[in-house]
């Protein structure tokens, strides 16, 4: 066991965790950031919509961020957290390879996991010609033919949004019967529907080839879809009895109803965007620092708002 007592252990080394570490490091806090290195956006390779980093390599962004943090009391472990729980006035965090760490607070920014639909070939194209976020990737495929897959998770609103980037859109329902309101939105957006069942996806020179169950094929410059998400909070069981951390987040600065646990990034109340995740990390970092000041010097700061009642 590491014998140091950290002010904060941060789980997750994406924009949320890194920005939280910056805020806390500059607040003269002793911080340990633990990162498993398998963030959801790694497949895309680059990040967008972050000023001065638009189109930057994700790996390069992380490396430069760590280099900037080196001047502060922030240390790193490339490891996977397997459990975390509160013990009195500390939090105990156990990892797969690096042992156990203690801290006064835990800032959890491990993100979510994308759940791809069971369409053969989609995993190989994910982040290359198959995407979810139009604001992150539609500029690069603007004015191409674009398919929107709505077979597992309804995506008609995504199709309507994509009309800004392309006039040639097709909605693939994958044999799913579309409710009247969903079909109506597609009609209003001028997006035709192909109802045939999708057998598999293949890469080709144009971008992606859709092979339908009847053998017919169609090629598109890119394919977009909405995905189901799995919150990555298994290490917090049984400390946190909730399906996700949004359910226990008590304010807009990442505080939760669980003492000494804070949340930032895609697990909290924000859209899944790098800039917004970073902002939530900064807010959570400020909340951690303020609460530690309050703990060390009672009465020096006003009390935070009371937590939201349990649902």
N, C-alpha and C positions, 0 to 999 in steps of 0.2 A: 504494500500500500504506500502511495505517495504520502509523506507525512505533512506536506504543506496544507494549509487551510486557505483555499482560494476564496476570493470574494464572490466570484461567479464562475461556474462551469457553463460554457455555451456548447450545445450539441447542434452541429450543422455548420458547414463552412461555406455556404452560399452567400448571396448578397445580404440576407438578413443577419446571419451570424457574424459575418465579417464587419458589417457596419455597427452592430451592437458592440463588438470587441473594440472598435475604434472609439466609440463614445465612452466606454468603460475604461479603456486604457488611458484616454486623455483625462479621465476623472481620477486617475491615480489608483485604480483598482487592480488587484492581482487577478488575472483572468487566464483560464485554460479553455481553449477551443478544441473540441474533438470532432473530427470530420471523417466520415466513412468514404467519401470520395465518389459516391454513386448517385449524385443529384439527378433529379428528373430531367433537367434541361441539357445534360451532358451529350445526349444523342444529337442535338442540334449543332453542337460545336462552337457556335458563336452566340453573342447576346445582342439585343437591340433595345432601342428606346431608353438608353442611359447616356446622357450627355457626356461627351469625350470618350465614351466607350461603345458607341454604336457600331456594331459589326466586329467588336473585339472578340478574340478567342476567349472562351470561358476559362480554359486552362491558364492562359496568360493573365487574364483578369484576376484570377485567384492568386497566382504567384506574385503579381505586383501588389495586391492587397496585403498579402502576408509580409512582403518586404517593407511596406509602409508601417505595418504594425510592430515591426521589430524594435522600433525606438521606445515602445511602451512596455509595460510589464504584462505582456501577452505571450503565452506559450501555446504550442500546438502539439496535438497528437493525431496522427493518421491512424484511426482505429474505429471500431464499431462499438457503440454503447449497447450493452445487453440488459442493463437494469439501472433504475434510478429510483430513489425513494427518500422521503424525509425521515430524519432521526433527530428529534428534539429541535435544536436550533441550527442544525446543519442538514445538508443533502449529501447522500452517498451515491456515487456514480461508479458503476463497474463496467469495464470494457472487456472485449474479447482477448486482447493480447497485452495491454499496458497496465493492467491491474485496476486498483480501486482508488478513487479520488474523493476528497471531501471539500465542500464549499458551503458558503453561507446561503447561496441562492443558485438556482438552476434556470438558465434561459434556453428554452427548447425551440430550436429552429431547424428541425430535421426535415421539414417539408412533407410532401405527399408523393405517392407513387401512382403513375399513370397506369390504367388498366386498359390495354389494347383489346379490341374485340377479337373473337376467335376466327379471323379471316386469314387463311394461309398467305404468307408473303408480306403481310403488313409490317411485321417486326423488322424485316430487313430494310424496309424503305422508310421507317420511322425516323424523322429528323432530317431526311434527305429530300424526298419528294412527297412525303406524307406528314402533315402538320396539324396542329390544333389551333394555335393562336394567329389570327390574321394580322394583328398589330406587330407581331414578331416576325412573320415570314411572308405575308402576302405581297409586300413591295418587291421582293426578289422574283416573284412569279407573276407580276402584274401583266395584264393584257394577254395572258395565256388562257387556254381552255382549262377550266378548273372543275373538278368533281367534288361534291360534298356528300360524304357517306352518312346516312341517317338510319342505318339498320339497327343499331343497338341502343344508341342514345339519340333522341330527337335533335336535329341540328338545323331546323328550318331558319332559325334566327341567325345562325352562322352563315347560311347561304345568303340571306338578305344582306348581311353586313358585307359580304365579299363582293357584292355588286359594285362597290366603290372601286375595286381593283380590276375587275374583269366584267365584260359584257357577255361572256360565253361560259355560263355556268350550267351544270347538270346535277340534279339531286338524285342520289342512288338510295332507294328505300330498302333494297335487299329483301324484297317480297314482304316487307312489313306493311300492314294496312295503316294508311295515314288517317288520323282523325281529321274531321272536317276543318277545324281551325288551323291545323298545321298545313293542310293542303291549300287553304285559303291564303295563308301568308306567302307560300311559295308562288301561287298564282299572282298575287299582288306584286311580288318582286320580279315577276317575269322569268322564273326559274322552272324549266321543265323537269318532270319526274320520270325516271326510269325505274320501273317496278321489279325488274328481273332479279333473281337471286344471284348474289356474287359468289363465285367459286373460289377465286384467289386473285391476288395482285402480283404483278411482275414489273420489274424495272425495264425501261426501254429508253431509246434515244430522246424521245419527247418528254419523258418524265415517269409516267406510270401507266401500265396497261392493266385494265380491268377485264378479267375473264369471267364471263357469266356462266351459270350452270348449264345453259343450253349450248355452250361452245362459242357463242358470239363474243367479240372483244371490242373494246373501245379504249382509245388512248387519250390521256390528258396531261397537261403540263404539271399538274399537282393535284393532290387530293387532301381535303381538309375534313376534320370530324371533331365532334365533341366526345370526350372520354369520361368514363367513370374514374373516380379518384379514391385511393386508399390512404387514409392518414397514417403516417409512420410513427405511431405512438406505442407500439408493443413494449418497448423497454420501460414504459411508465406503469405497466400493470404490476401489481394491483394498486399502486399508489393513486392512480387516477381511474375512477370508475365512470368513464364516459366514452361515447363512440368516437369523439374527436375533441380537439382542444378548443375549438370555437365555442363549444357548449359550456366550457368552464371559464372562458375568458371573461373577466369582469369589467374591464374598461378598455379604452382605446389605446392605452399604453402597454398593453400586454400583460397586465396583472391578471391572475386567475383566482378562483375561489380556493385553490389549494395553496396553503402557506408556502412561501419561498419558491414557488414555481411561476415562471413567466413564459410567454409564448411570443414568437415573432415569425414572420414569413407566411408561407402558404397555408400553414396550419391555423392561422388566426383570421381576423376579419379584414381581409384585403383580397384584391384580385391577384391572380397568379402572374405577376409581372415583376421583373428584376428590380425596377426602380421603386415600386411600391413595397416590395419585400424589404429592400434596403431601408426605406423610410420607417417601416414598422420596427426594424431592428434598432434604429436610432431612438425611437420612442420608448421601446422596451429597455434599452440601456439607460435612458434617463430615469425611468421608473425604478429600476434596480438601484441606481445610485442614490436617488432620493429616499428610498425606503431604508437603505443601509445607513444613511445619515440620520434618519429619524430613529432608527434602532439604537445607534450609538449615542445620539444626543436627543433624548426625548423632549418634545416641545419646541425644537428648533425649526421645524417645518410644519405646515398645516397637514392634517390627516388627509389621505386620499379618499375619494368617494367610496361609500360602502359597496361591497360586491353585489352584483345582480343576484337575485334569488335563484336557487336551483330550479331548472325547468321541471 
